[in-house]
Amino acid sequence: MVPALLNGVIGAASVLLVGVTLYSAYFGVFPDGIQRSAHLVLVFMLVFTMALRVTFTEPAGRFVGLKRVWIVLALAMGVVAAGHQLVNFEAINNRYGAITEVEVYLGVALLIALFDACRRTIGLSIVILAGLFVSYGLFGSYLPSPFGHRGYSLERVASQVYLGGGGVFGTPLGVSATFVTGVVVLGALLEKTGAGQVLMDFATALTGRMRGGPAKAAVVGSSLMGMISGTAVANVLTTGPISIPLMRRSGYRKEAAGAIEAVASTGGQLMPPVMGAAAFIMAEFTNTSYFDIAKAAFLPAVLFYAVLFAMVHFEAVRRKIPILREAADLTDWGSILRGSYLLLPLPVFVSMLINGYSIMLSSFWAVVASILVSYFSRKTSLTPKRLVETCVAAAHAVIPVAVACAAAGVIIGVITLTGVGLKFSSMVVEVSGGSLPIALVLTMLTCLVLGMGLPTAAAYILVATLVAPALVDMGVGLIAAHLFVLYSAMLSSITPPVALAAFAAASIAGGNPMRIALLACQFGMAAFAVPYFFVYDPAILLKDATTTQIILSFVTAIAGGVCASAATMGCLFNRIGPIARLILGVTAVLFVTSDLRTDLLAAFLALGVAFWDARRTGSTPPLPQASGDKPQVTTSNGGIQ
């Protein structure tokens, strides 16, 4: 009986979470303190109610009872502390940030509940990081220059983090409570109605007759699914169960299949029109419209997937992976066309953004369109039960983003209070000696380290606060600098030792997670160079450039990415030796610059190597199978021997 009651609470809280967001999208957002605190109260209810439900599946015992007591206590602390902001919103505003003794204790209780919620949903990484920043705010006066500060009391830190507009209830949580939840609801509806399956079927049909087609289907499918989910792990868990078995059946190693899926799914966070939660936060941080962010990110997203497509192709050629004709022969274009109406909400969303409507209103009408088109078929129609299930699925997707944004707000509050962000930016400039290339490398490394184990949204908030200002100070454009750090933080999803997308892919592929993460870095190696195009060839961001310059920049960027892919994989039409790989590597670097002379030289070198390789017989043998992997032979009925 208790689990059924908890399920009812979860369903009601999910419906309320979605309902408040959609109401706000149509009728207007509530004051910040009300909207954000209500959002966090509902998130706390969901996190701890779900955790409590899990304990009823465990064997009875003393520790289970203690767990339940702690969960209820944490739930009470979180709801009361966040609810205090909701109930006493006007009184708190009238005090202009002055904190009472009771609110100091409430602030501490909120942090305890928030950190426990983070631990349960996204792991300990951000808990440790936020805890270190809180400790820095309290005890930073004991540190040497340049990072020491004058010291702040518990009351001052609590006031900043709990009551301040830059703390837990700051901009990141505001984005989660408005833009992110609305778009996540749209994604959940598209999944529930079967639009996601239509996109995957289309991707498989498009690439089925190509060499390494299943892997290319994973690349195309994940890029399309990125328009719906916008998170790496969600992409892996959505497209992976389809693409990874197909890749295994066609001859890819299990680690390679998992790695390709992890990289392909990671790039979905950069794919307009939905992109990831970080894009909405970027719009707020840069005071730029979301449409401008999406427009600037479009060509880089296409570039990411074009480079990955090339990497997958070269891997298929290198391993002599055959065409999986069975998959191609089963393509049912009629079924795909009949289901294409389920994708109608996407053009509704995009067209409204183009016409200047807000993200929230655009997502609201796209949600309405998704619900309406579901009734075109009895199979996809959203009954009340399925609508509640959709709300629960959307709430599950919102929870990690919401708690990560709240925890990131703690970090931003301390950074604002202590001024450490300016010190960090100054240190980057100083260590780089004023050299922009060195500063970019340091920035990317910082983003990769800070982003490990964090959702991309939380990682972006950190690096946008700490590192992006240094790039802007060195003359990099605002959008280019923020896209650079977003892209770099995004790649932390495949970077060992904590590679969330790779670990998710490992659970499907059945391979070693660390080997998959290392291979993902190899497949994504050429993609690590893409952010540098933002800085050295900003025309690719569609900023301040003619159509000719944009086309030239995009073509040379694609050419550079393909050259880097070939150099990394050691393969063009055939396997190539170290000298050819070195030439292609140099060619890729030359393509990064926007100088026409270096582009012509790079094109000459690339065409020369390609012409030389095309004249070869192509008789080089495939590389040996990795240890523990047996060669796979596809039988006539599609099985594996």
URLINQUI-V800856 format. One record per residue. N is the residue number from 1. RES is the residue in one letter. SS is DSSP state (~ for helix, > for strand, _ for the rest). PHI is phi in radians with two decimals (* if undefined). Layout:
# URLINQUI-V800856
N;RES;SS;PHI
N;RES;SS;PHI
This chain:
# URLINQUI-V800856
1;M;_;*
2;V;~;-1.10
3;P;~;-1.00
4;A;~;-1.13
5;L;~;-1.11
6;L;~;-1.13
7;N;~;-1.06
8;G;~;-1.12
9;V;~;-1.10
10;I;~;-1.07
11;G;~;-1.10
12;A;~;-1.14
13;A;~;-1.14
14;S;~;-1.15
15;V;~;-1.09
16;L;~;-1.15
17;L;~;-1.04
18;V;~;-1.20
19;G;~;-1.09
20;V;~;-1.08
21;T;~;-1.14
22;L;~;-1.17
23;Y;~;-1.05
24;S;~;-1.12
25;A;~;-1.12
26;Y;~;-1.59
27;F;~;-1.69
28;G;_;2.01
29;V;_;-1.31
30;F;_;-1.22
31;P;_;-0.91
32;D;~;-0.89
33;G;~;-1.07
34;I;~;-1.31
35;Q;~;-1.04
36;R;~;-1.31
37;S;~;-1.20
38;A;~;-1.09
39;H;~;-1.05
40;L;~;-1.22
41;V;~;-1.02
42;L;~;-1.16
43;V;~;-1.13
44;F;~;-1.03
45;M;~;-1.02
46;L;~;-1.20
47;V;~;-1.03
48;F;~;-1.38
49;T;~;-1.20
50;M;~;-1.10
51;A;~;-1.12
52;L;~;-1.17
53;R;~;-1.08
54;V;~;-1.08
55;T;~;-1.13
56;F;_;-1.41
57;T;_;-1.70
58;E;_;-1.61
59;P;_;-1.06
60;A;_;-1.12
61;G;_;3.10
62;R;~;-1.08
63;F;~;-1.22
64;V;~;-1.12
65;G;~;-1.09
66;L;~;-1.13
67;K;~;-1.07
68;R;~;-1.13
69;V;~;-1.08
70;W;~;-1.14
71;I;~;-1.08
72;V;~;-1.12
73;L;~;-1.14
74;A;~;-1.11
75;L;~;-1.05
76;A;~;-1.11
77;M;~;-1.08
78;G;~;-1.14
79;V;~;-1.19
80;V;~;-1.17
81;A;~;-1.16
82;A;~;-1.27
83;G;~;-1.15
84;H;~;-1.03
85;Q;~;-1.12
86;L;~;-1.21
87;V;~;-1.31
88;N;_;-1.90
89;F;~;-0.99
90;E;~;-1.18
91;A;~;-1.10
92;I;~;-1.16
93;N;~;-1.08
94;N;~;-1.19
95;R;_;-1.54
96;Y;_;0.92
97;G;_;1.57
98;A;_;-1.14
99;I;_;-1.90
100;T;_;-1.62
101;E;~;-1.10
102;V;~;-1.09
103;E;~;-1.21
104;V;~;-1.08
105;Y;~;-1.16
106;L;~;-1.14
107;G;~;-1.09
108;V;~;-1.12
109;A;~;-1.08
110;L;~;-1.09
111;L;~;-1.11
112;I;~;-1.08
113;A;~;-1.12
114;L;~;-1.13
115;F;~;-1.12
116;D;~;-1.20
117;A;~;-1.12
118;C;~;-1.09
119;R;~;-1.02
120;R;~;-1.35
121;T;~;-1.88
122;I;_;-2.22
123;G;_;1.66
124;L;_;-1.50
125;S;~;-0.97
126;I;~;-1.28
127;V;~;-1.11
128;I;~;-1.11
129;L;~;-1.12
130;A;~;-1.14
131;G;~;-1.10
132;L;~;-1.13
133;F;~;-1.20
134;V;~;-1.09
135;S;~;-1.10
136;Y;~;-1.11
137;G;~;-1.10
138;L;~;-1.44
139;F;~;-2.14
140;G;~;-1.12
141;S;~;-1.18
142;Y;~;-1.52
143;L;_;-1.50
144;P;_;-1.30
145;S;_;-1.14
146;P;_;-1.63
147;F;_;-1.62
148;G;_;-1.23
149;H;_;-2.37
150;R;_;-1.30
151;G;_;1.66
152;Y;_;-2.36
153;S;_;-1.35
154;L;~;-1.05
155;E;~;-1.09
156;R;~;-1.22
157;V;~;-1.15
158;A;~;-1.09
159;S;~;-1.08
160;Q;~;-1.22
161;V;~;-1.43
162;Y;~;-1.61
163;L;~;-1.76
164;G;_;-1.21
165;G;_;-1.20
166;G;_;-1.81
167;G;_;-1.78
168;V;_;-0.96
169;F;_;-1.68
170;G;_;-1.50
171;T;~;-0.98
172;P;~;-0.98
173;L;~;-1.16
174;G;~;-1.09
175;V;~;-1.14
176;S;~;-1.09
177;A;~;-1.32
178;T;~;-2.14
179;F;~;-1.11
180;V;~;-1.09
181;T;~;-1.07
182;G;~;-1.06
183;V;~;-1.26
184;V;~;-1.11
185;V;~;-1.06
186;L;~;-1.04
187;G;~;-1.08
188;A;~;-1.11
189;L;~;-1.15
190;L;~;-1.09
191;E;~;-1.17
192;K;~;-1.17
193;T;~;-1.41
194;G;_;1.74
195;A;~;-1.11
196;G;~;-1.08
197;Q;~;-1.15
198;V;~;-1.06
199;L;~;-1.10
200;M;~;-1.18
201;D;~;-1.09
202;F;~;-1.10
203;A;~;-1.10
204;T;~;-1.15
205;A;~;-1.14
206;L;~;-1.21
207;T;~;-2.00
208;G;_;-1.04
209;R;_;-1.66
210;M;_;-1.63
211;R;_;-1.13
212;G;_;1.17
213;G;~;-0.95
214;P;~;-1.02
215;A;~;-1.19
216;K;~;-1.22
217;A;~;-1.12
218;A;~;-1.10
219;V;~;-1.16
220;V;~;-1.16
221;G;~;-1.10
222;S;~;-1.20
223;S;~;-1.15
224;L;~;-1.27
225;M;~;-1.16
226;G;_;-1.05
227;M;_;-1.21
228;I;_;-1.82
229;S;_;-1.56
230;G;_;1.30
231;T;_;-2.28
232;A;~;-1.12
233;V;~;-1.12
234;A;~;-1.08
235;N;~;-1.07
236;V;~;-1.04
237;L;~;-1.26
238;T;~;-1.58
239;T;~;-1.58
240;G;~;-1.01
241;P;~;-1.05
242;I;~;-1.61
243;S;~;-1.38
244;I;~;-1.11
245;P;~;-1.05
246;L;~;-1.11
247;M;~;-1.10
248;R;~;-1.09
249;R;~;-1.20
250;S;~;-1.50
251;G;_;2.12
252;Y;_;-1.27
253;R;_;-1.09
254;K;~;-1.12
255;E;~;-1.18
256;A;~;-1.15
257;A;~;-1.08
258;G;~;-1.12
259;A;~;-1.16
260;I;~;-1.09
261;E;~;-1.12
262;A;~;-1.10
263;V;~;-1.17
264;A;~;-1.07
265;S;~;-1.26
266;T;~;-1.11
267;G;~;-1.19
268;G;~;-1.07
269;Q;~;-1.22
270;L;~;-1.84
271;M;_;-1.61
272;P;_;-1.15
273;P;_;-1.53
274;V;_;-1.42
275;M;_;0.99
276;G;_;-1.89
277;A;~;-1.04
278;A;~;-1.07
279;A;~;-1.15
280;F;~;-1.19
281;I;~;-1.16
282;M;~;-1.07
283;A;~;-1.02
284;E;~;-1.26
285;F;~;-1.11
286;T;~;-1.69
287;N;_;0.97
288;T;_;-2.14
289;S;_;-1.16
290;Y;~;-1.08
291;F;~;-1.07
292;D;~;-1.13
293;I;~;-1.10
294;A;~;-1.11
295;K;~;-1.12
296;A;~;-1.17
297;A;~;-1.48
298;F;~;-1.11
299;L;~;-1.11
300;P;~;-1.03
301;A;~;-1.15
302;V;~;-1.09
303;L;~;-1.07
304;F;~;-0.97
305;Y;~;-1.30
306;A;~;-1.13
307;V;~;-1.14
308;L;~;-1.12
309;F;~;-1.02
310;A;~;-1.14
311;M;~;-1.05
312;V;~;-1.14
313;H;~;-1.11
314;F;~;-1.13
315;E;~;-1.13
316;A;~;-1.14
317;V;~;-1.16
318;R;~;-1.10
319;R;_;-1.58
320;K;_;0.93
321;I;_;-1.40
322;P;_;-1.37
323;I;_;-1.34
324;L;_;-1.56
325;R;~;-1.15
326;E;~;-1.04
327;A;~;-1.15
328;A;~;-1.21
329;D;~;-1.20
330;L;_;-1.51
331;T;_;-1.12
332;D;_;-1.99
333;W;~;-1.13
334;G;~;-1.09
335;S;~;-1.14
336;I;~;-1.11
337;L;~;-1.17
338;R;~;-1.17
339;G;~;-1.61
340;S;~;-1.14
341;Y;~;-1.10
342;L;~;-1.19
343;L;~;-1.53
344;L;~;-0.95
345;P;~;-1.04
346;L;~;-1.15
347;P;~;-1.11
348;V;~;-1.08
349;F;~;-1.07
350;V;~;-1.16
351;S;~;-1.11
352;M;~;-1.19
353;L;~;-1.09
354;I;~;-1.08
355;N;_;-1.49
356;G;_;1.60
357;Y;_;-1.34
358;S;_;-1.21
359;I;~;-1.06
360;M;~;-1.12
361;L;~;-1.20
362;S;~;-1.10
363;S;~;-1.18
364;F;~;-1.05
365;W;~;-1.25
366;A;~;-1.18
367;V;~;-1.10
368;V;~;-1.04
369;A;~;-1.10
370;S;~;-1.12
371;I;~;-1.14
372;L;~;-1.14
373;V;~;-1.20
374;S;~;-1.11
375;Y;_;-1.45
376;F;_;-1.24
377;S;_;-2.45
378;R;_;-1.10
379;K;_;-1.15
380;T;_;-1.80
381;S;_;-1.08
382;L;_;-1.62
383;T;_;-1.24
384;P;~;-0.92
385;K;~;-1.10
386;R;~;-1.22
387;L;~;-1.15
388;V;~;-1.11
389;E;~;-1.06
390;T;~;-1.15
391;C;~;-1.08
392;V;~;-1.13
393;A;~;-1.10
394;A;~;-1.13
395;A;~;-1.09
396;H;~;-1.04
397;A;~;-1.30
398;V;~;-1.30
399;I;~;-0.91
400;P;~;-1.05
401;V;~;-1.16
402;A;~;-1.13
403;V;~;-1.21
404;A;~;-1.15
405;C;~;-1.15
406;A;~;-1.13
407;A;~;-1.17
408;A;~;-1.12
409;G;~;-1.08
410;V;~;-1.04
411;I;~;-1.12
412;I;~;-1.10
413;G;~;-1.04
414;V;~;-1.21
415;I;~;-1.06
416;T;~;-1.13
417;L;~;-1.15
418;T;~;-1.64
419;G;_;1.32
420;V;~;-1.19
421;G;~;-1.07
422;L;~;-1.13
423;K;~;-1.13
424;F;~;-1.15
425;S;~;-1.09
426;S;~;-1.10
427;M;~;-1.16
428;V;~;-1.06
429;V;~;-1.10
430;E;~;-1.18
431;V;~;-1.13
432;S;~;-1.31
433;G;_;1.15
434;G;_;1.39
435;S;_;-1.52
436;L;~;-1.11
437;P;~;-1.00
438;I;~;-1.16
439;A;~;-1.10
440;L;~;-1.16
441;V;~;-1.11
442;L;~;-1.08
443;T;~;-1.12
444;M;~;-1.09
445;L;~;-1.07
446;T;~;-1.09
447;C;~;-1.11
448;L;~;-1.14
449;V;~;-1.24
450;L;~;-1.18
451;G;~;-1.48
452;M;_;-1.09
453;G;_;1.42
454;L;_;-1.91
455;P;_;-1.05
456;T;~;-1.01
457;A;~;-1.05
458;A;~;-1.16
459;A;~;-1.10
460;Y;~;-1.10
461;I;~;-1.00
462;L;~;-1.11
463;V;~;-1.28
464;A;~;-1.17
465;T;~;-1.44
466;L;~;-1.57
467;V;_;-1.94
468;A;~;-0.95
469;P;~;-1.01
470;A;~;-1.13
471;L;~;-1.17
472;V;~;-1.09
473;D;~;-1.11
474;M;_;-1.59
475;G;_;1.76
476;V;_;-1.34
477;G;_;-1.05
478;L;~;-1.05
479;I;~;-1.15
480;A;~;-1.07
481;A;~;-1.12
482;H;~;-1.26
483;L;~;-1.17
484;F;~;-1.05
485;V;~;-1.28
486;L;~;-1.10
487;Y;~;-1.06
488;S;~;-1.15
489;A;~;-1.14
490;M;~;-1.06
491;L;~;-1.22
492;S;~;-1.15
493;S;~;-1.16
494;I;~;-2.07
495;T;_;-1.65
496;P;_;-1.11
497;P;_;-1.52
498;V;_;-1.96
499;A;_;-2.08
500;L;~;-1.05
501;A;~;-1.16
502;A;~;-1.15
503;F;~;-1.17
504;A;~;-1.14
505;A;~;-1.16
506;A;~;-1.10
507;S;~;-1.17
508;I;~;-1.63
509;A;~;-1.32
510;G;_;1.30
511;G;_;-1.75
512;N;_;-1.26
513;P;~;-1.03
514;M;~;-1.23
515;R;~;-1.14
516;I;~;-1.13
517;A;~;-1.11
518;L;~;-1.14
519;L;~;-1.18
520;A;~;-1.08
521;C;~;-1.12
522;Q;~;-1.17
523;F;~;-1.13
524;G;_;-1.62
525;M;_;-1.03
526;A;~;-1.14
527;A;~;-1.20
528;F;~;-1.13
529;A;~;-1.50
530;V;~;-1.01
531;P;~;-1.03
532;Y;~;-1.21
533;F;~;-1.14
534;F;~;-1.04
535;V;~;-1.51
536;Y;~;-1.58
537;D;_;-2.49
538;P;~;-1.14
539;A;~;-1.07
540;I;~;-1.17
541;L;~;-1.57
542;L;_;1.08
543;K;_;-1.99
544;D;_;0.88
545;A;_;-2.56
546;T;_;-1.37
547;T;~;-1.05
548;T;~;-1.09
549;Q;~;-1.11
550;I;~;-1.13
551;I;~;-1.09
552;L;~;-1.09
553;S;~;-1.10
554;F;~;-1.15
555;V;~;-1.11
556;T;~;-1.19
557;A;~;-1.15
558;I;~;-1.07
559;A;~;-1.07
560;G;~;-1.12
561;G;~;-1.13
562;V;~;-1.14
563;C;~;-1.10
564;A;~;-1.11
565;S;~;-1.12
566;A;~;-1.12
567;A;~;-1.15
568;T;~;-1.21
569;M;~;-1.48
570;G;_;1.18
571;C;>;-2.74
572;L;_;-2.14
573;F;_;-1.41
574;N;_;-2.43
575;R;>;-1.19
576;I;_;-2.09
577;G;_;-1.50
578;P;~;-1.11
579;I;~;-1.17
580;A;~;-1.11
581;R;~;-1.13
582;L;~;-1.11
583;I;~;-1.08
584;L;~;-1.16
585;G;~;-1.10
586;V;~;-1.11
587;T;~;-1.05
588;A;~;-1.06
589;V;~;-1.15
590;L;~;-1.10
591;F;~;-1.21
592;V;~;-1.15
593;T;_;-1.25
594;S;_;-1.70
595;D;_;-1.43
596;L;~;-1.09
597;R;~;-1.15
598;T;~;-1.19
599;D;~;-1.10
600;L;~;-1.15
601;L;~;-1.10
602;A;~;-1.10
603;A;~;-1.11
604;F;~;-1.08
605;L;~;-1.13
606;A;~;-1.12
607;L;~;-1.15
608;G;~;-1.10
609;V;~;-1.13
610;A;~;-1.12
611;F;~;-1.12
612;W;~;-1.09
613;D;~;-1.25
614;A;~;-1.15
615;R;_;-1.44
616;R;_;-1.35
617;T;_;-1.33
618;G;_;1.27
619;S;_;-1.63
620;T;_;-1.19
621;P;_;-1.31
622;P;_;-1.24
623;L;_;-1.14
624;P;_;-1.12
625;Q;_;-1.14
626;A;_;-1.16
627;S;_;-1.01
628;G;_;1.57
629;D;_;-1.90
630;K;_;-1.59
631;P;_;-1.02
632;Q;_;-1.86
633;V;_;-2.12
634;T;>;-1.44
635;T;_;-1.46
636;S;_;-1.11
637;N;_;-1.66
638;G;_;1.56
639;G;_;-1.45
640;I;>;-2.14
641;Q;_;-1.74
